[in-house]
């Protein structure tokens, strides 16, 4: 089986005609456009392939309609489940762009070689992503993904080197 990657989570149903409310976990809005396909990961780990029949944005969430699921009763069971794509559906990225799954788990080092911690989560608040770094016996630190701070990202080595600005690690 190919690798699968999360692109969203169904958080609720919407209306009575089978729409679901999706919390997006991807920067690629076109993942949810009509005609696209996604995989729903059921609780038992099985994958259900779904074709997108309709999409719109409502109050910051993606509302998605799947072909053949035209009633709230058809999609009620999908609440809380993840939507995924397979490896072949991934898009080529530009230089210095990365998929979340490539960054999460990387070890962060300071430019002096000191180990800071491990990236455990990525936040997308607006202008730039923010990497949440888990530190041993200390509270997490938030690292903005900006050129002045992130000096090097080596995906093959799972290593990130940063030069923190004053006060960032306090």
Backbone bond lengths (Angstrom), bond angles and torsions (degrees), N, CA, C in turn:
res aa  C-N    CA-C-N  psi(-1)  N-CA   C-N-CA  omega(-1)  CA-C   N-CA-C  phi
1 X - - - 1.460 - - 1.529 109.33 -
2 X 1.326 117.10 143.17 1.456 121.02 179.98 1.526 109.78 -77.40
3 X 1.319 115.64 163.67 1.458 120.36 176.38 1.518 109.88 -68.44
4 X 1.316 115.84 143.05 1.465 122.03 179.15 1.529 108.18 -117.26
5 X 1.345 115.44 145.93 1.458 120.48 -176.42 1.523 110.18 -130.95
6 X 1.344 115.95 134.81 1.462 121.44 179.66 1.519 110.62 -68.26
7 X 1.341 116.30 136.34 1.460 121.48 173.33 1.525 110.95 -124.42
8 X 1.332 117.61 -10.52 1.452 120.45 179.10 1.510 112.02 -176.31
9 X 1.329 114.05 167.79 1.457 120.43 177.51 1.523 107.68 -132.54
10 X 1.309 116.24 131.33 1.468 120.82 177.62 1.522 107.56 -78.05
11 X 1.334 115.58 115.59 1.460 120.06 -175.92 1.524 112.62 -98.70
12 X 1.350 116.01 -19.15 1.459 117.94 179.95 1.526 109.49 -172.70
13 X 1.325 114.86 173.47 1.463 120.20 170.16 1.523 106.63 -91.80
14 X 1.351 115.59 166.66 1.463 119.66 177.72 1.516 108.23 -140.65
15 X 1.317 115.75 116.91 1.460 119.77 -178.65 1.524 111.10 73.37
16 X 1.342 115.45 -165.82 1.463 119.66 -175.86 1.526 113.09 -112.88
17 X 1.336 117.34 1.66 1.462 120.49 -174.56 1.527 114.04 -100.34
18 X 1.328 117.43 17.63 1.456 120.56 172.79 1.517 116.15 94.54
19 X 1.329 118.51 7.57 1.467 119.95 176.78 1.523 109.54 -74.56
20 X 1.337 115.62 148.15 1.461 120.87 174.51 1.523 109.25 -121.23
21 X 1.324 114.49 148.94 1.461 122.60 179.26 1.524 107.11 -95.89
22 X 1.347 115.92 120.49 1.461 120.95 -173.79 1.525 110.50 -114.90
23 X 1.331 115.38 130.21 1.456 120.98 169.95 1.517 106.45 -88.20
24 X 1.316 116.59 114.50 1.462 122.34 -175.04 1.526 111.20 -73.59
25 X 1.342 115.64 136.79 1.459 122.15 176.02 1.529 107.57 -125.00
26 X 1.312 116.74 43.47 1.456 122.25 -179.73 1.512 108.88 -153.69
27 X 1.315 116.23 152.42 1.461 121.24 175.71 1.517 111.52 -86.82
28 X 1.323 117.86 -8.16 1.457 122.00 -174.09 1.530 109.85 -96.50
29 X 1.332 115.60 98.06 1.455 121.11 -178.50 1.525 111.95 -60.59
30 X 1.342 116.91 -31.61 1.465 120.37 -176.93 1.526 113.19 -67.43
31 X 1.306 118.75 -7.74 1.469 121.29 175.54 1.529 111.52 -59.24
32 X 1.340 116.01 -26.14 1.463 120.69 -173.35 1.530 112.83 -107.01
33 X 1.320 118.50 7.98 1.461 120.52 -178.31 1.523 111.79 -73.24
34 X 1.329 115.51 152.37 1.468 122.10 -179.87 1.521 111.16 -53.37
35 X 1.316 115.34 138.82 1.456 121.67 179.83 1.518 113.18 92.95
36 X 1.333 117.09 -16.51 1.462 120.89 178.61 1.517 110.45 -73.95
37 X 1.327 114.79 166.68 1.464 117.99 177.28 1.514 109.63 -128.01
38 X 1.313 114.67 143.30 1.454 123.60 178.02 1.519 108.04 -132.86
39 X 1.307 115.24 163.40 1.454 121.21 176.11 1.516 108.18 -115.27
40 X 1.323 116.37 131.32 1.453 122.60 176.31 1.524 107.09 -95.85
41 X 1.324 116.00 124.35 1.462 119.72 178.28 1.517 108.85 -91.33
42 X 1.333 115.41 111.52 1.465 120.54 -180.00 1.524 109.98 -74.73
43 X 1.323 116.19 166.87 1.465 121.72 -177.70 1.521 112.25 -60.87
44 X 1.333 117.86 -28.33 1.467 120.85 179.80 1.532 111.96 -86.31
45 X 1.347 116.80 5.17 1.460 121.02 178.07 1.524 114.04 91.23
46 X 1.338 117.45 -11.43 1.461 120.16 178.75 1.520 110.12 -69.60
47 X 1.331 115.62 150.51 1.460 121.69 179.89 1.520 110.31 -108.14
48 X 1.318 115.68 134.67 1.457 122.21 176.61 1.525 106.89 -113.95
49 X 1.339 117.07 119.41 1.464 120.27 179.56 1.523 109.25 -79.75
50 X 1.327 115.51 131.22 1.456 121.87 -177.35 1.522 110.20 -126.22
51 X 1.340 115.98 141.51 1.459 120.28 174.12 1.527 108.41 -103.88
52 X 1.325 116.12 134.73 1.456 121.10 -178.64 1.522 109.00 -80.74
53 X 1.333 114.92 126.20 1.457 121.74 -178.35 1.526 111.18 -103.36
54 X 1.327 117.20 -21.34 1.456 121.13 -179.72 1.516 110.92 -163.75
55 X 1.345 115.38 152.37 1.460 120.73 -178.44 1.526 109.33 -152.37
56 X 1.340 115.19 140.34 1.458 121.14 171.95 1.522 108.45 -156.93
57 X 1.317 115.53 161.44 1.463 121.23 178.35 1.528 107.75 -100.86
58 X 1.332 116.18 136.99 1.463 121.31 178.83 1.526 108.90 -146.74
59 X 1.328 116.03 116.30 1.475 122.53 178.08 1.526 112.20 52.46
60 X 1.334 116.62 44.38 1.460 121.34 175.42 1.515 115.77 81.18
61 X 1.313 117.35 1.47 1.462 120.95 178.65 1.527 109.43 -115.87
62 X 1.320 115.66 155.02 1.455 121.28 172.62 1.521 107.45 -87.73
63 X 1.323 116.59 127.05 1.459 121.23 173.02 1.516 106.48 -101.85
64 X 1.325 116.35 121.88 1.459 122.26 -173.06 1.523 109.83 -122.92
65 X 1.319 114.59 138.06 1.469 122.80 175.73 1.533 106.54 -115.12
66 X 1.318 117.50 131.49 1.459 122.12 179.07 1.522 110.66 -104.02
67 X 1.326 116.51 143.05 1.471 121.82 177.90 1.521 109.74 -58.91
68 X 1.332 115.94 131.67 1.454 121.39 177.05 1.514 114.72 85.25
69 X 1.333 117.67 -1.60 1.463 122.05 179.36 1.524 107.43 -120.60
70 X 1.336 116.46 88.11 1.464 121.63 -170.45 1.520 114.19 -111.44
71 X 1.336 116.39 15.22 1.447 120.14 -175.68 1.528 108.17 -143.12
72 X 1.323 117.17 145.28 1.467 121.34 179.30 1.528 111.22 -55.00
73 X 1.336 117.34 -35.08 1.464 120.75 -179.19 1.526 111.94 -65.70
74 X 1.333 117.37 -26.98 1.467 121.31 179.10 1.525 112.22 -71.56
75 X 1.347 117.39 -30.34 1.465 121.08 -172.92 1.524 114.31 -110.66
76 X 1.306 117.28 -5.22 1.470 121.61 -179.66 1.533 110.98 -53.94
77 X 1.312 116.64 -38.35 1.473 122.19 -177.91 1.532 113.02 -70.17
78 X 1.340 117.96 -12.01 1.464 122.00 -177.52 1.528 112.83 -83.35
79 X 1.340 117.44 -12.84 1.468 120.19 -176.60 1.532 110.75 -57.55
80 X 1.345 114.51 132.29 1.456 120.76 177.61 1.516 114.28 86.59
81 X 1.328 117.87 -2.81 1.467 120.91 -177.15 1.531 110.88 -95.75
82 X 1.335 115.05 155.37 1.465 121.91 -178.17 1.516 112.06 -90.75
83 X 1.324 114.99 145.56 1.457 122.46 171.39 1.519 108.03 -103.37
84 X 1.341 115.46 135.81 1.459 120.35 -173.17 1.523 110.83 -131.23
85 X 1.335 114.00 163.06 1.460 121.58 169.10 1.520 106.72 -123.04
86 X 1.334 116.51 160.90 1.459 118.56 175.39 1.529 109.51 -94.64
87 X 1.311 115.66 171.97 1.466 122.39 -174.08 1.533 112.19 -56.74
88 X 1.324 116.92 -37.62 1.462 120.68 -177.77 1.523 112.61 -67.62
89 X 1.314 118.36 -20.13 1.457 121.85 -179.09 1.528 112.85 -85.69
90 X 1.329 117.15 -5.50 1.459 119.53 179.38 1.522 110.10 -68.66
91 X 1.317 115.23 147.56 1.458 123.22 -178.93 1.523 109.66 -96.76
92 X 1.339 116.75 146.03 1.468 120.62 173.91 1.528 108.66 -64.99
93 X 1.311 116.07 136.84 1.459 121.08 -179.41 1.521 110.82 -105.50
94 X 1.321 115.58 154.89 1.457 120.96 175.44 1.518 109.56 -75.80
95 X 1.328 115.35 170.45 1.460 121.42 176.95 1.535 108.55 -58.95
96 X 1.308 116.42 140.79 1.464 124.75 179.94 1.533 113.04 65.13
97 X 1.335 117.09 22.03 1.458 122.37 169.97 1.522 107.48 -115.72
98 X 1.332 115.49 141.79 1.450 120.04 -174.88 1.523 110.06 -139.56
99 X 1.315 116.26 153.07 1.458 120.98 170.60 1.521 108.33 -79.53
100 X 1.328 115.60 149.87 1.460 120.39 179.51 1.524 111.00 -53.66
101 X 1.336 117.10 -43.66 1.466 119.86 -175.96 1.529 111.83 -65.72
102 X 1.322 118.19 -18.94 1.460 121.12 176.90 1.530 111.16 -80.51
103 X 1.327 117.04 -29.26 1.461 122.02 -176.38 1.528 112.00 -90.42
104 X 1.330 116.46 -41.95 1.473 119.52 -179.57 1.527 108.48 -63.58
105 X 1.336 114.94 127.59 1.461 120.70 -178.30 1.523 112.71 102.18
106 X 1.333 117.81 -12.32 1.470 120.31 177.96 1.527 109.95 -68.98
107 X 1.320 115.74 146.20 1.455 122.13 176.30 1.527 107.80 -89.36
108 X 1.328 116.26 132.54 1.463 121.87 -178.71 1.525 109.54 -101.52
109 X 1.333 114.54 129.66 1.464 122.41 177.17 1.513 109.52 -120.20
110 X 1.332 116.21 150.17 1.456 120.92 171.39 1.526 107.84 -81.86
111 X 1.322 117.63 163.36 1.469 120.55 -178.47 1.535 111.73 -63.35
112 X 1.333 117.89 -20.04 1.474 120.39 177.13 1.528 112.40 -83.77
113 X 1.362 117.36 2.37 1.459 121.81 177.57 1.513 115.18 95.44
114 X 1.339 116.87 -9.05 1.460 120.80 -179.25 1.532 110.30 -70.50
115 X 1.333 115.39 133.97 1.469 120.32 178.28 1.524 109.51 -77.61
116 X 1.344 116.09 128.60 1.462 121.11 -179.93 1.523 111.05 -94.17
117 X 1.330 117.53 -47.65 1.453 121.07 -177.84 1.519 111.25 164.87
118 X 1.335 115.83 -160.44 1.467 122.20 -175.60 1.524 109.24 -122.85
119 X 1.331 116.60 135.80 1.459 121.12 178.04 1.520 108.26 -71.80
120 X 1.350 115.78 121.04 1.465 119.76 -176.53 1.523 112.93 -110.45
121 X 1.334 116.85 -15.22 1.466 120.03 -175.05 1.521 108.51 -161.68
122 X 1.333 116.21 156.21 1.459 121.47 175.63 1.525 107.90 -126.26
123 X 1.331 115.02 126.99 1.461 121.42 177.31 1.527 108.16 -101.71
124 X 1.324 117.01 147.27 1.467 121.09 179.31 1.523 109.81 -125.39
125 X 1.339 117.11 71.47 1.458 120.51 -174.92 1.529 115.43 -75.68
126 X 1.322 118.13 -17.61 1.464 117.58 -178.40 1.513 112.50 162.94
127 X 1.325 116.01 -104.42 1.468 121.73 -171.49 1.529 113.06 -57.66
128 X 1.315 117.50 -40.88 1.469 120.91 178.69 1.528 109.67 -147.15
129 X 1.325 114.85 158.51 1.462 119.81 177.23 1.522 109.81 -70.00
130 X 1.326 115.17 155.76 1.459 121.87 176.89 1.520 107.32 -126.34
131 X 1.331 115.78 125.61 1.453 121.18 -178.66 1.524 109.08 -94.60
132 X 1.336 116.51 128.22 1.460 122.09 178.22 1.529 107.50 -92.40
133 X 1.331 115.01 117.03 1.463 120.99 -176.59 1.521 109.46 -106.45
134 X 1.323 115.07 122.05 1.456 122.47 178.53 1.529 108.62 -85.22
135 X 1.353 115.60 125.43 1.474 120.40 -179.94 1.524 109.83 -113.02
136 X 1.300 115.13 145.03 1.466 120.68 -179.94 1.525 110.07 -67.56
137 X 1.315 115.76 124.89 1.467 123.84 176.69 1.529 114.16 59.73
138 X 1.325 118.15 18.99 1.462 121.95 176.10 1.518 108.54 -137.67
139 X 1.331 116.30 165.81 1.458 118.17 178.77 1.530 109.87 -73.55
140 X 1.334 114.95 157.55 1.457 121.05 179.77 1.524 110.51 -60.56
141 X 1.329 115.45 153.54 1.459 120.65 176.59 1.530 108.02 -121.82
142 X 1.332 115.63 143.67 1.462 121.85 -179.67 1.521 109.28 -101.14
143 X 1.333 115.90 123.40 1.460 121.94 -178.24 1.534 108.27 -114.34
144 X 1.345 117.88 114.10 1.464 118.67 176.30 1.528 110.11 -71.44
145 X 1.339 115.94 137.04 1.462 119.88 178.51 1.525 108.41 -83.51
146 X 1.338 114.48 84.12 1.462 122.54 177.38 1.521 108.63 -131.19
147 X 1.323 114.75 151.45 1.466 121.86 -174.77 1.524 113.36 -55.82
148 X 1.323 118.18 -38.43 1.455 120.96 -177.39 1.517 114.44 -68.21
149 X 1.334 117.46 -19.54 1.466 121.21 -177.81 1.526 111.32 -107.39
150 X 1.324 117.07 -51.40 1.469 120.96 -179.00 1.533 107.92 -82.45
151 X 1.315 115.16 111.52 1.471 120.74 -175.48 1.517 113.31 -91.26
152 X 1.351 116.50 -34.86 1.463 119.04 -177.68 1.526 109.76 -153.65
153 X 1.325 114.77 139.13 1.464 121.39 174.85 1.516 106.42 -127.25
154 X 1.342 116.35 118.61 1.461 121.98 178.39 1.529 107.68 -118.05
155 X 1.332 114.85 96.10 1.469 120.64 -176.42 1.521 111.08 -63.38
156 X 1.336 117.61 -41.08 1.473 120.28 -177.25 1.529 111.53 -63.23
157 X 1.317 117.42 -31.44 1.467 121.95 178.90 1.531 112.60 -95.69
158 X 1.363 116.87 -4.24 1.464 122.08 -176.41 1.528 110.67 54.43
159 X 1.349 115.24 48.21 1.459 121.54 -174.48 1.524 110.22 -134.27
160 X 1.343 115.63 134.18 1.459 122.80 175.71 1.518 107.46 -125.05
161 X 1.336 116.07 135.76 1.462 121.06 177.46 1.521 107.94 -115.79
162 X 1.350 115.06 131.37 1.464 119.69 -179.55 1.522 111.01 -127.05
163 X 1.321 115.12 156.62 1.467 124.04 171.29 1.527 105.11 -119.53
164 X 1.341 117.14 95.63 1.476 118.72 -174.92 1.523 112.29 -69.79
165 X 1.330 115.42 140.35 1.455 118.92 173.77 1.528 107.97 -77.01
166 X 1.304 115.78 163.76 1.455 121.01 -176.33 1.529 111.37 -57.06
167 X 1.321 116.59 131.41 1.455 122.52 177.37 1.531 114.90 87.46
168 X 1.334 118.62 -8.57 1.464 121.44 -176.37 1.520 112.60 -64.63
169 X 1.309 117.33 -35.63 1.470 121.02 -175.12 1.522 113.69 -96.43
170 X 1.334 116.98 3.39 1.480 119.79 -178.64 1.506 111.90 -76.79
